[in-house]
Amino acid sequence: MIRLGTQGWSYPDWVGTFYPPGAKQEHFLPFYAQVFDTDELATTFYHAPRPTIVRSRDRNTPPQFRFAAMEPETITHTARLDRAGAQLSATAAFDV
């Protein structure tokens, strides 16, 4: 299966071009999820999202929607993928 999405959805300059004119930020993700079925989460590169954020994203997207989370910087850049097994296991365990 191929999924189509962008990196991010919360861009105010998309209002009037992608989002309807006058759209508010709290409506961006639900609207985005009607058009695309995935989104890349760049924030996970820097830190794990708070559980409240994860639950909110889950509530605002349909069941088939998927977030593609970037691996943390500590794994990809600091450890350079070397000896990152424990970190990868911890990352893979992340769930709603």
C-alpha positions as CSV (number, residue, x, y, z in Angstrom):
1,M,0.0,0.0,0.0
2,I,1.2,3.5,-0.8
3,R,0.1,6.3,1.4
4,L,0.2,10.0,0.4
5,G,0.8,12.9,2.8
6,T,3.1,15.8,3.6
7,Q,5.4,16.7,6.4
8,G,3.1,18.7,8.7
9,W,-0.4,20.1,8.4
10,S,-0.4,23.2,10.6
11,Y,0.7,25.9,8.2
12,P,-1.3,29.1,8.4
13,D,-0.3,30.1,4.9
14,W,-2.3,27.1,3.6
15,V,-5.5,28.9,4.7
16,G,-7.3,30.0,1.5
17,T,-5.3,27.7,-0.8
18,F,-5.6,24.2,0.8
19,Y,-7.7,25.0,3.9
20,P,-11.0,26.9,3.4
21,P,-10.8,30.6,3.8
22,G,-11.1,31.5,7.5
23,A,-10.2,28.0,8.8
24,K,-8.9,27.9,12.3
25,Q,-5.8,25.9,13.3
26,E,-7.8,23.4,15.4
27,H,-9.6,22.4,12.2
28,F,-6.5,21.9,10.1
29,L,-5.8,18.2,11.1
30,P,-9.4,16.9,10.7
31,F,-9.6,18.6,7.3
32,Y,-6.1,17.4,6.2
33,A,-7.1,13.8,7.2
34,Q,-10.0,14.0,4.8
35,V,-7.6,14.5,1.9
36,F,-4.5,12.6,2.9
37,D,-4.1,9.3,4.8
38,T,-0.7,9.9,6.4
39,D,1.6,12.7,7.8
40,E,5.3,12.7,8.7
41,L,5.9,13.7,12.3
42,A,9.1,15.7,12.4
43,T,8.6,16.5,16.0
44,T,9.6,13.0,17.0
45,F,13.1,13.7,15.8
46,Y,13.5,16.0,18.7
47,H,11.3,14.5,21.5
48,A,8.4,12.2,22.0
49,P,5.0,13.9,21.9
50,R,3.1,14.2,25.2
51,P,0.3,11.6,25.6
52,T,-2.3,14.3,25.4
53,I,-1.1,15.4,22.0
54,V,-1.1,11.8,20.7
55,R,-4.6,11.2,22.0
56,S,-5.8,14.5,20.4
57,R,-4.3,13.5,17.0
58,D,-5.9,10.1,17.3
59,R,-9.3,11.7,18.0
60,N,-8.9,14.1,15.0
61,T,-8.1,11.5,12.4
62,P,-10.0,8.5,11.0
63,P,-8.9,4.9,12.0
64,Q,-7.1,4.2,8.8
65,F,-4.9,7.4,9.1
66,R,-1.2,6.8,9.9
67,F,1.5,9.1,11.3
68,A,5.0,8.3,10.0
69,A,7.2,9.3,13.0
70,M,10.8,10.2,12.4
71,E,13.3,8.3,14.4
72,P,14.8,10.4,17.3
73,E,17.9,12.4,16.6
74,T,19.7,10.4,19.4
75,I,19.4,7.3,17.2
76,T,20.0,8.7,13.7
77,H,22.6,11.4,14.4
78,T,24.1,11.0,17.9
79,A,24.4,7.2,17.9
80,R,24.7,7.2,14.1
81,L,22.6,4.0,14.2
82,D,25.4,2.3,16.1
83,R,24.4,0.5,19.3
84,A,20.9,2.0,19.1
85,G,19.1,-1.3,19.6
86,A,17.6,-0.4,23.0
87,Q,16.5,3.0,21.8
88,L,14.9,1.5,18.7
89,S,13.0,-1.0,20.9
90,A,11.8,1.8,23.1
91,T,10.7,3.8,20.1
92,A,8.9,0.9,18.5
93,A,6.9,0.4,21.7
94,F,5.3,3.8,21.4
95,D,1.5,3.5,21.1
96,V,-1.7,5.5,21.5
